[in-house]
């Protein structure tokens, strides 16, 4: 494949193929930048396309961070900006808070509780009434983010949903993207939203297109990136398709389950969800069990593994 230029669209079958190519190219580039968060190398005006959005999970030994990606997704969907919520999944997030209580750049309030209402529901309603609309776009970065020097402002500017030929495509524009830490989380969260919206519309997912103004690799992650690239290409094991039907109706049940698990790793949950979503809830349980390490947690984690309906998640379970 030729070097990525602003006009190119590099297409990949899975997240690991995308990550491998991006990190290999960043490791080879001589284009450097300096920023308040650190120095590193960069590529400008990058355009990437994931042909199968369900192949959103890394199978790598070094980047298989399913639990933190799930936590970030639920943080978004809950509409929360609370630091304590995301710290449960990503312990380093406190550096992005100005007051150690909330995160200014949190996506949840901007998506779910914006001045225009719930942006996700708005685009679902729009595409139901006008399937070919080009206005189904959600805004995350706002003009107010430039008023002062916040500890964190959104890297994502817009997310556009485009419905064509009964396929829902997503086009995301990022002003800036950390290739090692941020990119895999963003692809996971946004393709999950894409599939949830597709199910609400009764259509299938199309492509996921990720455009970045500044795609970068910090110097302190170069060794991590080298280790990742040294693993070479991974096997492709997509997540299973979401069950048919509108998932937004039972989202409150999922959010309640996540909150209960976050508060108490041993919380007893009877959600009566589809096996797809029961697997997601079990994964949240596994993370909390492994984090709190209450008596008997290893037995409970083994039990959850045996109850999973999809073997694609086996690689993310801790070793017995």
C-alpha positions as a LaTeX table, in Angstrom:
\begin{tabular}{lrrr}
\hline
Residue & $x$ (\AA) & $y$ (\AA) & $z$ (\AA) \\
\hline
Unk1 & 0.00 & 0.00 & 0.00 \\
Unk2 & 1.33 & 3.45 & $-0.86$ \\
Unk3 & 2.12 & 6.05 & 1.78 \\
Unk4 & $-0.98$ & 7.63 & 3.31 \\
Unk5 & $-1.60$ & 11.10 & 1.85 \\
Unk6 & $-4.49$ & 13.45 & 2.66 \\
Unk7 & $-6.41$ & 12.37 & $-0.45$ \\
Unk8 & $-5.95$ & 8.64 & 0.16 \\
Unk9 & $-8.51$ & 6.36 & 1.76 \\
Unk10 & $-6.78$ & 3.38 & 3.33 \\
Unk11 & $-9.29$ & 0.54 & 3.82 \\
Unk12 & $-8.86$ & $-2.29$ & 6.33 \\
Unk13 & $-10.73$ & $-5.47$ & 7.19 \\
Unk14 & $-10.27$ & $-5.18$ & 10.96 \\
Unk15 & $-8.99$ & $-2.87$ & 13.69 \\
Unk16 & $-5.66$ & $-4.69$ & 14.04 \\
Unk17 & $-4.86$ & $-4.27$ & 10.33 \\
Unk18 & $-5.65$ & $-0.57$ & 10.66 \\
Unk19 & $-3.58$ & $-0.18$ & 13.85 \\
Unk20 & $-0.64$ & $-2.11$ & 12.43 \\
Unk21 & $-0.43$ & 0.04 & 9.32 \\
Unk22 & $-0.90$ & 3.34 & 11.15 \\
Unk23 & 1.66 & 2.59 & 13.85 \\
Unk24 & 4.20 & 1.23 & 11.37 \\
Unk25 & 3.95 & 4.44 & 9.36 \\
Unk26 & 4.18 & 6.67 & 12.41 \\
Unk27 & 7.26 & 4.81 & 13.60 \\
Unk28 & 8.86 & 5.44 & 10.21 \\
Unk29 & 7.99 & 9.13 & 9.84 \\
Unk30 & 10.40 & 11.97 & 10.61 \\
Unk31 & 7.63 & 14.57 & 11.02 \\
Unk32 & 7.73 & 15.71 & 14.64 \\
Unk33 & 5.57 & 17.96 & 16.82 \\
Unk34 & 5.69 & 19.43 & 20.29 \\
Unk35 & 2.62 & 19.84 & 22.49 \\
Unk36 & 1.62 & 20.43 & 26.10 \\
Unk37 & 0.89 & 16.72 & 26.52 \\
Unk38 & 4.28 & 15.69 & 25.12 \\
Unk39 & 6.36 & 15.47 & 21.97 \\
Unk40 & 6.05 & 12.90 & 19.22 \\
Unk41 & 5.62 & 12.17 & 15.54 \\
Unk42 & 2.60 & 12.99 & 13.42 \\
Unk43 & 0.72 & 12.52 & 10.16 \\
Unk44 & $-1.67$ & 15.19 & 8.90 \\
Unk45 & $-4.95$ & 14.78 & 7.05 \\
Unk46 & $-5.28$ & 11.00 & 7.42 \\
Unk47 & $-8.32$ & 9.11 & 6.13 \\
Unk48 & $-8.98$ & 5.51 & 7.23 \\
Unk49 & $-11.88$ & 3.17 & 6.49 \\
Unk50 & $-12.90$ & 0.03 & 8.36 \\
Unk51 & $-14.80$ & $-2.20$ & 5.94 \\
Unk52 & $-16.33$ & $-4.33$ & 8.70 \\
Unk53 & $-17.18$ & $-2.19$ & 11.73 \\
Unk54 & $-17.84$ & $-5.31$ & 13.83 \\
Unk55 & $-14.13$ & $-6.18$ & 13.57 \\
Unk56 & $-13.61$ & $-3.44$ & 16.17 \\
Unk57 & $-11.62$ & $-5.43$ & 18.73 \\
Unk58 & $-7.86$ & $-5.78$ & 18.82 \\
Unk59 & $-6.61$ & $-9.34$ & 19.24 \\
Unk60 & $-3.14$ & $-8.11$ & 20.14 \\
Unk61 & $-1.46$ & $-9.10$ & 23.38 \\
Unk62 & $-0.53$ & $-5.46$ & 23.94 \\
Unk63 & $-3.64$ & $-3.62$ & 22.68 \\
Unk64 & $-6.49$ & $-5.95$ & 23.63 \\
Unk65 & $-8.06$ & $-3.34$ & 25.92 \\
Unk66 & $-11.69$ & $-4.35$ & 25.69 \\
Unk67 & $-12.67$ & $-3.41$ & 29.23 \\
Unk68 & $-11.51$ & 0.21 & 29.11 \\
Unk69 & $-13.18$ & 0.64 & 25.71 \\
Unk70 & $-16.46$ & $-0.77$ & 27.06 \\
Unk71 & $-16.24$ & 1.53 & 30.06 \\
Unk72 & $-15.75$ & 4.57 & 27.85 \\
Unk73 & $-18.72$ & 3.55 & 25.68 \\
Unk74 & $-21.02$ & 3.25 & 28.71 \\
Unk75 & $-19.72$ & 6.59 & 30.02 \\
Unk76 & $-20.77$ & 8.19 & 26.74 \\
Unk77 & $-24.16$ & 6.49 & 26.57 \\
Unk78 & $-25.00$ & 7.44 & 30.16 \\
Unk79 & $-24.57$ & 11.13 & 29.39 \\
Unk80 & $-22.20$ & 11.46 & 32.35 \\
Unk81 & $-19.23$ & 13.77 & 32.76 \\
Unk82 & $-18.28$ & 12.38 & 36.18 \\
Unk83 & $-14.61$ & 11.61 & 36.68 \\
Unk84 & $-15.30$ & 8.80 & 39.18 \\
Unk85 & $-17.25$ & 6.89 & 36.51 \\
Unk86 & $-14.43$ & 6.71 & 33.96 \\
Unk87 & $-11.70$ & 6.26 & 36.60 \\
Unk88 & $-13.21$ & 2.84 & 37.28 \\
Unk89 & $-12.09$ & 1.82 & 33.78 \\
Unk90 & $-9.18$ & 4.18 & 32.99 \\
Unk91 & $-7.19$ & 5.09 & 36.09 \\
Unk92 & $-5.15$ & 7.81 & 34.38 \\
Unk93 & $-8.17$ & 9.96 & 33.49 \\
Unk94 & $-7.81$ & 12.24 & 36.51 \\
Unk95 & $-5.25$ & 14.32 & 34.61 \\
Unk96 & $-8.04$ & 15.37 & 32.25 \\
Unk97 & $-10.20$ & 16.90 & 34.98 \\
Unk98 & $-10.00$ & 20.56 & 35.99 \\
Unk99 & $-11.84$ & 20.11 & 39.30 \\
Unk100 & $-11.24$ & 16.38 & 39.98 \\
Unk101 & $-15.01$ & 15.88 & 39.89 \\
Unk102 & $-16.01$ & 16.26 & 36.25 \\
Unk103 & $-14.33$ & 16.16 & 32.82 \\
Unk104 & $-15.01$ & 19.20 & 30.65 \\
Unk105 & $-14.41$ & 17.29 & 27.40 \\
Unk106 & $-16.67$ & 14.33 & 28.27 \\
Unk107 & $-18.65$ & 13.21 & 25.23 \\
Unk108 & $-21.72$ & 11.95 & 27.09 \\
Unk109 & $-23.37$ & 15.29 & 27.94 \\
Unk110 & $-22.59$ & 16.60 & 24.46 \\
Unk111 & $-24.21$ & 13.59 & 22.77 \\
Unk112 & $-27.11$ & 12.90 & 25.13 \\
Unk113 & $-27.81$ & 16.22 & 26.89 \\
Unk114 & $-26.87$ & 18.89 & 24.37 \\
Unk115 & $-28.77$ & 22.15 & 23.95 \\
Unk116 & $-30.51$ & 20.52 & 21.00 \\
Unk117 & $-31.52$ & 17.46 & 23.02 \\
Unk118 & $-30.33$ & 13.87 & 22.57 \\
Unk119 & $-28.29$ & 14.05 & 19.36 \\
Unk120 & $-28.33$ & 10.28 & 18.85 \\
Unk121 & $-32.12$ & 10.14 & 19.04 \\
Unk122 & $-32.36$ & 13.20 & 16.83 \\
Unk123 & $-30.48$ & 11.55 & 13.97 \\
Unk124 & $-32.47$ & 8.33 & 14.39 \\
Unk125 & $-35.69$ & 10.34 & 14.06 \\
Unk126 & $-34.31$ & 12.27 & 11.09 \\
Unk127 & $-33.22$ & 9.17 & 9.17 \\
Unk128 & $-36.54$ & 7.46 & 9.85 \\
Unk129 & $-38.37$ & 10.37 & 8.26 \\
Unk130 & $-35.75$ & 11.26 & 5.62 \\
Unk131 & $-33.54$ & 8.22 & 4.97 \\
Unk132 & $-31.28$ & 9.96 & 2.42 \\
Unk133 & $-30.68$ & 13.05 & 4.57 \\
Unk134 & $-27.18$ & 14.50 & 4.69 \\
Unk135 & $-27.94$ & 16.39 & 7.91 \\
Unk136 & $-27.66$ & 13.42 & 10.29 \\
Unk137 & $-24.57$ & 14.78 & 12.01 \\
Unk138 & $-23.69$ & 15.01 & 15.68 \\
Unk139 & $-21.40$ & 17.76 & 16.98 \\
Unk140 & $-19.01$ & 17.12 & 19.86 \\
Unk141 & $-16.29$ & 19.79 & 19.74 \\
Unk142 & $-17.87$ & 23.22 & 20.24 \\
Unk143 & $-16.85$ & 26.86 & 19.92 \\
Unk144 & $-16.89$ & 27.18 & 23.71 \\
Unk145 & $-13.99$ & 24.74 & 23.98 \\
Unk146 & $-11.68$ & 27.50 & 22.78 \\
Unk147 & $-12.63$ & 29.98 & 25.53 \\
Unk148 & $-9.97$ & 28.85 & 27.98 \\
Unk149 & $-7.22$ & 26.30 & 28.51 \\
Unk150 & $-9.20$ & 23.29 & 29.79 \\
Unk151 & $-7.44$ & 20.14 & 30.94 \\
Unk152 & $-9.41$ & 18.27 & 28.27 \\
Unk153 & $-11.38$ & 19.24 & 25.19 \\
Unk154 & $-12.94$ & 16.75 & 22.75 \\
Unk155 & $-10.75$ & 15.33 & 20.02 \\
Unk156 & $-13.86$ & 14.40 & 18.02 \\
Unk157 & $-15.47$ & 17.21 & 16.05 \\
Unk158 & $-18.38$ & 15.53 & 14.24 \\
Unk159 & $-19.98$ & 12.16 & 13.64 \\
Unk160 & $-22.11$ & 11.84 & 10.51 \\
Unk161 & $-24.51$ & 8.97 & 9.82 \\
Unk162 & $-25.20$ & 8.33 & 6.14 \\
Unk163 & $-27.87$ & 5.80 & 5.16 \\
Unk164 & $-27.53$ & 4.37 & 1.66 \\
Unk165 & $-28.82$ & 1.11 & 0.13 \\
Unk166 & $-30.10$ & $-0.08$ & 3.55 \\
Unk167 & $-26.60$ & 0.30 & 5.02 \\
Unk168 & $-25.72$ & 2.79 & 7.75 \\
Unk169 & $-22.28$ & 4.30 & 7.25 \\
Unk170 & $-20.44$ & 6.44 & 9.80 \\
Unk171 & $-18.04$ & 9.25 & 8.91 \\
Unk172 & $-16.12$ & 10.66 & 11.89 \\
Unk173 & $-13.85$ & 13.69 & 11.86 \\
Unk174 & $-11.23$ & 14.06 & 14.61 \\
Unk175 & $-9.19$ & 17.23 & 15.05 \\
Unk176 & $-6.51$ & 15.15 & 16.84 \\
Unk177 & $-6.03$ & 11.47 & 17.62 \\
Unk178 & $-3.52$ & 9.55 & 19.74 \\
Unk179 & $-2.80$ & 6.56 & 17.51 \\
Unk180 & $-1.80$ & 4.19 & 20.29 \\
Unk181 & $-4.25$ & 4.95 & 23.10 \\
Unk182 & $-7.12$ & 6.93 & 21.63 \\
Unk183 & $-7.64$ & 5.48 & 18.15 \\
Unk184 & $-8.72$ & 1.93 & 19.16 \\
Unk185 & $-11.08$ & 3.31 & 21.83 \\
Unk186 & $-12.67$ & 5.74 & 19.38 \\
Unk187 & $-13.18$ & 3.09 & 16.71 \\
Unk188 & $-14.76$ & 0.75 & 19.27 \\
Unk189 & $-17.15$ & 3.29 & 20.78 \\
Unk190 & $-18.25$ & 4.87 & 17.52 \\
Unk191 & $-18.78$ & 1.60 & 15.64 \\
Unk192 & $-20.86$ & 0.30 & 18.57 \\
Unk193 & $-23.00$ & 3.45 & 18.34 \\
Unk194 & $-23.17$ & 2.96 & 14.58 \\
Unk195 & $-24.52$ & $-0.56$ & 14.96 \\
Unk196 & $-26.98$ & 0.47 & 17.69 \\
Unk197 & $-28.36$ & 3.22 & 15.46 \\
Unk198 & $-28.51$ & 0.82 & 12.50 \\
Unk199 & $-30.57$ & $-1.59$ & 14.58 \\
Unk200 & $-32.93$ & 1.22 & 15.58 \\
Unk201 & $-33.41$ & 1.97 & 11.88 \\
Unk202 & $-33.81$ & $-1.70$ & 10.93 \\
Unk203 & $-30.79$ & $-1.68$ & 8.58 \\
Unk204 & $-27.31$ & $-3.20$ & 8.52 \\
Unk205 & $-23.97$ & $-1.49$ & 9.13 \\
Unk206 & $-21.97$ & $-0.29$ & 6.16 \\
Unk207 & $-18.44$ & 1.14 & 6.44 \\
Unk208 & $-16.84$ & 3.14 & 9.23 \\
Unk209 & $-14.75$ & 6.08 & 7.97 \\
Unk210 & $-12.29$ & 7.80 & 10.33 \\
Unk211 & $-10.69$ & 11.10 & 9.32 \\
Unk212 & $-8.05$ & 12.78 & 11.45 \\
Unk213 & $-6.50$ & 16.23 & 11.16 \\
Unk214 & $-3.51$ & 15.27 & 13.31 \\
Unk215 & $-2.80$ & 11.58 & 13.92 \\
Unk216 & 0.13 & 11.22 & 16.29 \\
Unk217 & 2.28 & 8.94 & 18.41 \\
Unk218 & 3.83 & 10.32 & 21.59 \\
Unk219 & 7.48 & 9.58 & 22.30 \\
Unk220 & 6.62 & 7.78 & 25.54 \\
Unk221 & 4.52 & 5.26 & 23.55 \\
Unk222 & 7.10 & 4.46 & 20.87 \\
Unk223 & 8.25 & 1.27 & 22.63 \\
Unk224 & 4.63 & 0.15 & 23.07 \\
Unk225 & 3.99 & 0.77 & 19.39 \\
Unk226 & 7.12 & $-1.16$ & 18.42 \\
Unk227 & 5.99 & $-4.13$ & 20.52 \\
Unk228 & 2.58 & $-4.03$ & 18.89 \\
Unk229 & 4.00 & $-3.94$ & 15.37 \\
Unk230 & 6.38 & $-6.79$ & 16.21 \\
Unk231 & 3.36 & $-9.06$ & 16.80 \\
Unk232 & 2.52 & $-8.74$ & 13.09 \\
Unk233 & $-1.03$ & $-9.15$ & 11.80 \\
Unk234 & $-3.66$ & $-10.74$ & 14.03 \\
Unk235 & $-6.45$ & $-13.20$ & 13.27 \\
Unk236 & $-9.79$ & $-11.54$ & 12.54 \\
Unk237 & $-12.55$ & $-12.35$ & 15.03 \\
Unk238 & $-15.39$ & $-9.83$ & 14.69 \\
Unk239 & $-17.94$ & $-9.29$ & 17.42 \\
Unk240 & $-21.22$ & $-11.07$ & 16.61 \\
Unk241 & $-24.03$ & $-9.02$ & 15.07 \\
Unk242 & $-26.21$ & $-7.18$ & 17.53 \\
Unk243 & $-29.65$ & $-8.73$ & 17.90 \\
Unk244 & $-32.36$ & $-7.22$ & 15.73 \\
Unk245 & $-34.64$ & $-4.67$ & 17.30 \\
Unk246 & $-34.15$ & $-1.21$ & 18.75 \\
Unk247 & $-31.53$ & $-1.37$ & 21.54 \\
Unk248 & $-32.22$ & 2.13 & 22.80 \\
Unk249 & $-35.41$ & 0.97 & 24.52 \\
Unk250 & $-33.51$ & $-1.25$ & 26.95 \\
Unk251 & $-30.45$ & 1.00 & 27.24 \\
Unk252 & $-31.62$ & 2.11 & 30.74 \\
Unk253 & $-31.44$ & $-1.55$ & 31.82 \\
Unk254 & $-27.87$ & $-1.79$ & 30.54 \\
Unk255 & $-26.89$ & 1.47 & 32.20 \\
Unk256 & $-28.44$ & 0.37 & 35.51 \\
Unk257 & $-26.52$ & $-2.91$ & 35.29 \\
Unk258 & $-23.24$ & $-1.09$ & 34.63 \\
Unk259 & $-23.81$ & 1.30 & 37.54 \\
Unk260 & $-24.60$ & $-1.56$ & 39.91 \\
Unk261 & $-21.51$ & $-3.50$ & 38.83 \\
Unk262 & $-19.29$ & $-0.43$ & 39.14 \\
Unk263 & $-20.57$ & 0.13 & 42.69 \\
Unk264 & $-20.32$ & $-3.53$ & 43.73 \\
Unk265 & $-18.48$ & $-6.15$ & 41.68 \\
Unk266 & $-20.64$ & $-8.90$ & 43.22 \\
Unk267 & $-23.98$ & $-7.24$ & 42.43 \\
Unk268 & $-26.64$ & $-9.83$ & 41.58 \\
Unk269 & $-28.22$ & $-8.93$ & 38.26 \\
Unk270 & $-31.28$ & $-10.40$ & 36.58 \\
Unk271 & $-31.48$ & $-8.41$ & 33.40 \\
Unk272 & $-33.29$ & $-10.86$ & 31.07 \\
Unk273 & $-31.34$ & $-9.46$ & 28.15 \\
Unk274 & $-30.48$ & $-11.06$ & 24.82 \\
Unk275 & $-27.33$ & $-13.26$ & 25.07 \\
Unk276 & $-25.37$ & $-10.62$ & 23.12 \\
Unk277 & $-25.99$ & $-8.01$ & 25.80 \\
Unk278 & $-25.69$ & $-10.52$ & 28.64 \\
Unk279 & $-22.15$ & $-11.17$ & 27.39 \\
Unk280 & $-21.44$ & $-7.42$ & 27.57 \\
Unk281 & $-22.75$ & $-7.30$ & 31.15 \\
Unk282 & $-20.59$ & $-10.31$ & 32.08 \\
Unk283 & $-17.53$ & $-8.53$ & 30.66 \\
Unk284 & $-18.29$ & $-5.53$ & 32.86 \\
Unk285 & $-18.52$ & $-7.92$ & 35.80 \\
Unk286 & $-15.17$ & $-9.48$ & 34.92 \\
Unk287 & $-13.51$ & $-6.06$ & 34.90 \\
Unk288 & $-14.93$ & $-5.13$ & 38.30 \\
Unk289 & $-14.14$ & $-8.53$ & 39.79 \\
Unk290 & $-10.54$ & $-8.25$ & 38.60 \\
Unk291 & $-10.32$ & $-4.68$ & 39.88 \\
Unk292 & $-11.75$ & $-5.20$ & 43.37 \\
Unk293 & $-10.47$ & $-8.76$ & 43.88 \\
Unk294 & $-13.00$ & $-9.69$ & 46.54 \\
Unk295 & $-12.90$ & $-13.16$ & 48.05 \\
Unk296 & $-13.73$ & $-15.81$ & 45.47 \\
Unk297 & $-13.42$ & $-13.48$ & 42.49 \\
Unk298 & $-11.29$ & $-15.91$ & 40.47 \\
Unk299 & $-14.00$ & $-18.58$ & 40.69 \\
Unk300 & $-16.63$ & $-16.05$ & 39.62 \\
Unk301 & $-14.53$ & $-14.94$ & 36.63 \\
Unk302 & $-14.12$ & $-18.57$ & 35.53 \\
Unk303 & $-17.88$ & $-19.03$ & 35.87 \\
Unk304 & $-18.55$ & $-15.98$ & 33.69 \\
Unk305 & $-16.20$ & $-17.31$ & 31.05 \\
Unk306 & $-18.09$ & $-20.60$ & 30.92 \\
Unk307 & $-21.39$ & $-18.72$ & 30.56 \\
Unk308 & $-20.34$ & $-16.55$ & 27.60 \\
Unk309 & $-22.34$ & $-17.17$ & 24.44 \\
Unk310 & $-19.54$ & $-15.88$ & 22.14 \\
Unk311 & $-16.02$ & $-17.30$ & 22.10 \\
Unk312 & $-14.61$ & $-14.13$ & 20.46 \\
Unk313 & $-14.21$ & $-12.64$ & 23.95 \\
Unk314 & $-12.20$ & $-15.53$ & 25.43 \\
Unk315 & $-8.86$ & $-13.84$ & 24.71 \\
Unk316 & $-9.77$ & $-10.93$ & 27.00 \\
Unk317 & $-10.36$ & $-13.04$ & 30.09 \\
Unk318 & $-7.52$ & $-13.16$ & 32.61 \\
Unk319 & $-5.54$ & $-16.39$ & 32.63 \\
Unk320 & $-6.86$ & $-18.95$ & 35.14 \\
\hline
\end{tabular}
